[in-house]
Amino acid sequence: MIHKAGFVNIIGNPNVGKSTLMNALVGEKLSIITPKAQTTRHRILGIVNHEEYQIVFSDTPGIIKPAYELQASMMDFVKSALDDADVLIYMVEVGETALKNEAFFTKIINSKIPVILLLNKIDKSTKEEVDKKIVYWREKVPNSFVYVISALERFNVESVFYKIIELLPEAPPFYPKDQLTDKPERFFVNEKIREKILTHYKKEIPYSVEVETESFIEEENIVRIRSIIMVERDTQKGIIIGHKGSAIKRVGAEARKDLERFFQKKVFIELYVKVNKNWRSDKNQLKRFGYNQK
């Protein structure tokens, strides 16, 4: 029996819906989703297994021009996704005309591997607009297979999935057949907490935060978690905690509910806030948090 396997890497500008698509294709909520740009900071793998194929989907940060070291590290994840893809998914919205980084766009249109261009969020556009953009992108990226989708509504996602299977190279599986992702449990704890911070806090606060899980103890009926929320300034610490601890309690309660669904058991979570000045520009700190992995 012929077996297919490959890396299918998803790239695009911020807020284009990459994480929503990844979760739809994998069938699990692996990537956190919020309306804010730069929600995705890491490269996250989601693995779909079948007796005839293994698809390793890769969600990456949105493509930006880096302003500080953390953002430069995020773009390194995108570069690695371009380098090791067997199939590349390039996502755009109806109103877009190009990637924010021209070098990445040049790589895409000169790619030797199959490129699937997805025109997302068509449920928010008219048929006339969508038809015009299909013509535009077919001319702009002539080496691509163009599909219109709504990742949120899962419209046409199944057609894209079957096209991916068709384009996969023949290969043995890269990961054990029961593996869903390459990330450990603590990573998803950190991301669920960060998702709640992105949801409930404004301005610079969510972008100044990193989460580190110091303790993860899984017992038969409960998971006991202790996590630290890192901020860059003392004023940010006060905002995260809130009046009499009300804000951080809300983050903890909402994260706990999501984690109980994720782990399928009770979760007890303790949250603390710590000031870690200028961690976003400190290469050693970034490496500790899983960035700068070159």
Residue pairs with C-beta under 8 A, 6 or more apart in sequence:
1 51
1 52
2 52
2 170
3 52
3 53
3 54
3 170
3 171
3 172
3 173
4 52
4 53
4 54
4 165
4 168
4 169
4 170
4 171
5 53
5 54
5 55
5 56
5 168
5 169
5 171
5 172
5 173
5 174
6 55
6 56
6 86
6 87
6 168
6 169
6 171
7 56
7 58
7 84
7 85
7 86
7 87
7 174
8 55
8 56
8 57
8 58
8 85
8 86
8 87
8 88
8 89
8 164
8 168
9 57
9 58
9 60
9 81
9 82
9 84
9 85
9 87
9 88
9 89
10 18
10 21
10 22
10 57
10 58
10 59
10 60
10 81
10 89
10 91
11 18
11 60
11 63
11 78
11 81
11 82
11 88
11 89
11 90
11 91
11 104
11 108
12 18
12 62
12 63
12 90
12 91
12 92
12 99
13 62
13 63
13 64
13 92
13 93
13 96
13 99
13 100
14 37
14 38
14 61
14 62
14 63
14 64
15 35
15 37
15 62
16 62
16 91
16 92
16 93
16 96
16 120
17 91
17 93
17 120
17 121
17 151
17 152
18 31
18 40
18 59
18 60
18 62
18 91
19 31
19 32
19 33
19 39
19 40
19 59
20 33
20 151
20 152
21 89
21 91
21 118
21 120
21 149
21 151
21 157
22 30
22 31
22 44
22 46
22 57
22 59
23 29
23 30
23 31
23 33
23 46
24 151
24 154
24 157
25 46
25 48
25 55
25 57
25 157
25 160
25 161
26 46
26 47
26 48
26 57
26 180
27 48
28 46
28 180
29 262
30 44
30 46
30 59
30 180
30 181
30 183
30 188
31 40
31 44
31 46
31 59
31 191
32 39
32 40
32 191
32 192
32 194
32 195
32 198
33 39
33 195
34 195
34 198
34 199
36 198
36 206
37 62
37 64
38 61
38 62
38 64
38 71
38 74
38 207
39 195
39 198
40 59
40 60
40 61
40 62
41 61
41 70
41 74
41 291
42 61
42 74
42 77
42 183
42 187
42 290
42 291
43 58
43 59
43 60
43 61
43 77
43 78
43 80
43 81
44 58
44 59
44 181
44 182
44 183
45 56
45 57
45 58
45 181
45 182
45 183
46 56
46 57
46 58
46 59
46 180
46 181
47 54
47 55
47 56
47 57
47 175
47 179
47 180
47 181
47 182
48 54
48 55
48 57
49 173
49 177
49 178
49 179
53 165
53 168
54 173
54 174
54 175
54 177
55 164
55 165
55 168
56 174
56 175
58 81
58 85
60 77
60 78
60 81
61 74
61 75
61 77
61 78
63 75
63 78
63 99
63 100
63 101
63 104
64 71
64 74
64 75
64 100
64 101
65 100
65 101
66 72
66 74
66 75
68 280
68 281
69 280
69 281
69 282
69 283
69 286
70 280
70 281
70 286
70 291
73 286
73 291
73 292
74 291
75 101
76 291
76 292
76 293
76 294
78 104
82 88
82 104
82 107
82 108
85 113
86 113
86 114
86 167
86 168
86 169
87 113
87 114
87 115
87 116
87 164
87 167
87 168
88 108
88 111
88 113
88 114
88 115
88 116
89 115
89 116
89 117
89 118
89 160
90 108
90 115
90 116
90 117
90 118
90 141
90 144
91 117
91 118
91 120
92 117
92 118
92 119
92 120
92 137
93 119
93 120
93 121
94 119
94 121
94 122
94 124
94 125
94 129
94 130
94 133
97 136
98 105
98 140
99 105
99 108
108 115
108 141
108 144
109 140
109 141
109 142
109 143
111 143
114 145
114 167
115 141
115 143
115 144
115 145
116 144
116 145
116 147
116 160
116 163
116 164
116 167
117 137
117 141
117 144
117 145
117 146
117 147
118 146
118 147
118 148
118 149
118 151
118 160
119 130
119 133
119 134
119 137
119 146
119 147
119 148
119 149
120 149
120 150
120 151
121 150
121 151
121 152
122 130
122 148
122 149
122 150
122 155
123 150
123 152
123 153
123 155
125 133
130 148
134 146
134 148
137 144
137 146
138 144
138 146
145 163
147 156
147 159
147 160
147 163
148 156
149 155
149 156
149 157
149 160
150 156
151 157
175 182
185 216
185 218
185 263
186 213
186 216
187 290
188 259
188 262
189 211
189 213
189 216
189 225
189 227
189 255
189 259
189 269
190 210
190 211
190 212
190 213
190 227
191 211
192 255
192 258
192 259
192 262
193 211
193 227
193 229
193 251
193 252
193 255
193 271
194 206
194 209
194 210
194 211
195 255
195 258
196 250
196 251
196 254
196 255
197 205
197 206
197 209
197 211
197 229
197 240
197 251
198 206
199 254
200 247
200 250
200 251
201 209
201 239
201 240
201 247
204 236
205 231
205 236
205 239
205 240
207 280
208 231
208 232
208 233
208 236
208 280
209 229
209 230
209 231
209 236
209 240
210 229
210 230
210 276
210 279
210 289
211 227
211 228
211 229
211 230
212 227
212 228
212 230
212 289
213 225
213 226
213 227
213 228
214 226
214 227
214 228
215 224
215 225
215 226
216 223
216 224
216 225
217 223
217 224
217 225
218 224
218 263
221 265
221 266
222 265
222 266
222 267
222 268
223 259
223 263
223 265
223 266
223 267
223 268
224 268
225 259
225 267
225 268
225 269
225 270
226 269
226 270
226 272
227 269
227 270
227 271
227 272
228 271
228 272
228 273
228 274
229 240
229 248
229 251
229 271
229 272
229 273
229 274
230 274
230 275
230 276
230 279
231 237
231 240
231 273
231 274
231 275
231 276
232 275
232 276
232 277
232 278
232 279
232 280
233 275
233 277
234 275
236 275
237 273
237 274
237 275
239 247
240 247
240 248
240 251
240 273
241 247
241 248
241 273
242 248
242 249
242 250
248 271
248 273
251 271
252 269
252 270
252 271
255 269
256 267
256 268
256 269
259 267
259 269
260 266
260 267
276 285
279 285
279 286
279 289
280 286
283 292
286 292
287 293
